Amino acid sequence: MDVVDDRRGIWRLASSLLLAGVLVSILAGILHAESHDANDHVASFTAYANSGIWTAVHLGQFVGMALVGAGLVTLGTALGVQRRPLAWAARFGALSAAAAVVLYAALQAVDGVALKQAVDAWAAAPDPEKPPRFATAEGIRWLEWGMRSYQSILLGAALVLVGVAVAAARHTSRIVGYLMALSGLAYVAQGWIIGESGFSAANSLPTLVGIVAIVVAAVWLAVSGWRMTQTTAAGHLG
């Protein structure tokens, strides 16, 4: 009895963390200051300098990513897979998720703090000082590209690995695992594009696919977790 209750509780915790993280990330993203073209640094830096909630938004993004990472790590535990390949997929997925959260913390320190200070200094500088101030901000922006590229790839790998384990474990519909894996592949593609060309228009499709797939998977997981009964908690869901 205790084993069943524990598994059910872990599954609900994992699905709730993942859904909460996705929702917080989306909300923070909506509040993020943007320009028409993120690779137009003059327009982007002007929008960033005019944002009065920049630091709070990036803190919110970090909280969202931390919740997503915690959800993926907990989900790997909730699956309880015994077959060695799947067990290793869940473990490596959890490690990738943890590494993605750590790298995201560093990314937000660069983007949410250092870049904001740099663009504020550029916007407030007298005309003769603007070129070197702008060059400093661009250097920080390019560092952001690199960190975001590798973070997206790590997050994508975590979603693919955990998604494969979810689909194979069959505690819920396999479609959930497939959606997680699809989202992961989209984030890997996003990471590659950012590393090659920054926040270009080519990122629009993988970003959309990644967000939609993980939202649907997170909602499905949460519904499955909270509908899980004592009878089915240790096996397949009804």
N, C-alpha and C positions, 0 to 999 in steps of 0.2 A: 504493500500500500504506500509506504513512504517513498519508494523508488518512483512509483507512478506519479505521485504528487510533485516530487522534485522535478521530474522531466517536464511536466506540464507547466510548472512555474518558470523554469528556465526558458522554455519555448515562448511563453508570453512575454517575459522580460526582453528576450532578444528581439522579438517582432516589434514590441513597443519602442525600444531604443532606436531601432532602424527607422521606423515610421516617424518618430519625433525628430530624428536627425535630418531626415529628408525634408520635412515640413519647415523646420527652422532654417535650413539652408536655402530653401526656396524663398522664404520671407525675407531673409537677409539679402538675397540676390535681387529681389524686387526693389529694395531700398538703395541698392548700390548705384552711385552716380555713374552715368555713362555718357559717351559722346556717340555721334552717328557711326564713326569708324574708330574702333579701339586702337588701331595702328596709326591713327593720326594723333601724334603725341602732343601737338600744340592744343588741339581741341580737347583731348582727353585730360591733359594736365590742368587745363583751365577749369574743366568740370570738377576735377578732383579738388582743386584749390577752393572752389566755391562750395564744396560739400561741408556742412557743419556736423554731420553724423558719420563721417568716414571711419573714424576709429571704432565707434560703437557697431557699425555695420560689419566690420571685419572681425570684431570679437564675436558677433553673432554667427558669422560664417564658420569661425573656428569651433564654436560650441556645436553647431550643426554637424560638422565633420567628425568631431570627437564622439558625438552620439552615434553616428553611422558606424564609425570604427568599433565602438563598444558593442553595437548590435551585431556586427559581423563576427567579432570574436566570441560573443556569447552564443550566437547561432551555431558556430562550429561545435561548441560544447553540447548544445541542445540536440544536435543531430544524433549523437551517440553511435556513429557508424563504426562497425567492427571490421569490415573488409579493409585490408591494409592500404590499397591504392586510394580509397575514398578517405580513410583516416588521415593519410598524409596530405591529401588535397585540402581537407578542412584545416589541418594544422598550418600548412603553408599559406592558406588563405588568411588565417587569423594573424600570422606574422606579417603578411603583406599589408593587412588592414592597420595593424599597430604602427608599422613603419610609415604608412601613408599619413596617419594622424600626426606623428612626430614631424615629418617633413612639412605638413600643412601648418603646423605651429610656427616653424621657421619661415615659411612662405608668408604668413600673415604678419609676422614681425617686419619682414621686408616691405610688403605691400601696404599693410595697415598702419605702420608707424614710419619707417624710413622714407618710403615714397611720398607719403603725405607731407612730411617735414620738408622734403626736397622741393616738391611742387609749390608749397606755400612760400618757401624762400625765393623760388624763381618768380612767382607772381608778384611778390612784394619788392623785388629788387629794382633798383634804378636801371634804365636802359643799358648803360655800359656793362653792367654786371649780369645781364640776363643770359647772354650766350653761355658762359661757364656754368651758371646755375642750371640752365636747361640741359647741358651736357651731363651734369651730375645726375639729374633726374632720369635722363635716358639710360645712363649706366645702371641705375637701380632698377629701372623698368626691364632691361635685358636680363638682369639677375633674376627678376621675378619670372620672366619667360622660362628660364632654365629650371627653376625650382618647381614651377607649375607643371612643366612638361613631365618631369620625373615623378611628381606626386600623382598626376593623372594616370600615369602608367602603372604605378604601384596600386592605386585604388582600383583600376581596371583589373589587374591581376587578381586582387583579393575577391572582387565580385565574380570573376570567372571561376576561380577555384571553389569558393563557397557555393556558387550557383550549381556547379557540377555535382558537388556533394549533396546539395538539397534535392536535385532532380533524381539522383540515384538512390537516396535514402527513402524517398517516397513517404515521408511523414505528412506531406501535403501534395497538391497537384504538381506534377513534373513541370508544368508550364511556369510555375514560380521560379524554379531553378533556371529554366531556359531564359526567362526574362532577365534574371540577375546576370547570367552569362552574357546576354546580348548587351545589357547596359555596360558590363565590364569591357567588352570589345569596343564599344563606342568610346569609352574613356581612354582606352589605349590609343585609339585613332586620334582622339583629341590631343593626347599628350604628344604624339608624334608631330601633328600639325603645328602645335604651339612651339615645339622645338625647332621646326623648320621655318615658320613664317609668323610666329607670334599669334596675336588674337585676330586672325584674319577671317574673312567671310567663309573660307573653306571649313571653318569650325562649326558653322551653323547646324548642319545636318547631324554630325555625330553628337553635338551637344543636345539637340532636341531628342534624338533617339535615346541617349543615355538617361536623360531626365525622365522622359515618359516611361521607359522600361522600369526604372528603379522605383518610380512612384507607384505604378501598378503592382509591382512585386511586393513592395512594402505594405501596401494596403491589403493585398491578398494574404500575406503572411500574418498581419495583425488580426484579420478576421479569423483565419484558421486557428491562431493561437488562442483567441478568446472563446472560440466555439469548441475547442478541444475538450473532450470529456475524460473522466477518470479512466474509462474503459479503453479509450483509444490513445491515451497519452504515451504509452510505451510502445505503440505500434503505429499502424497506418491510421490516418484520419478518415472519418466516415464522410 
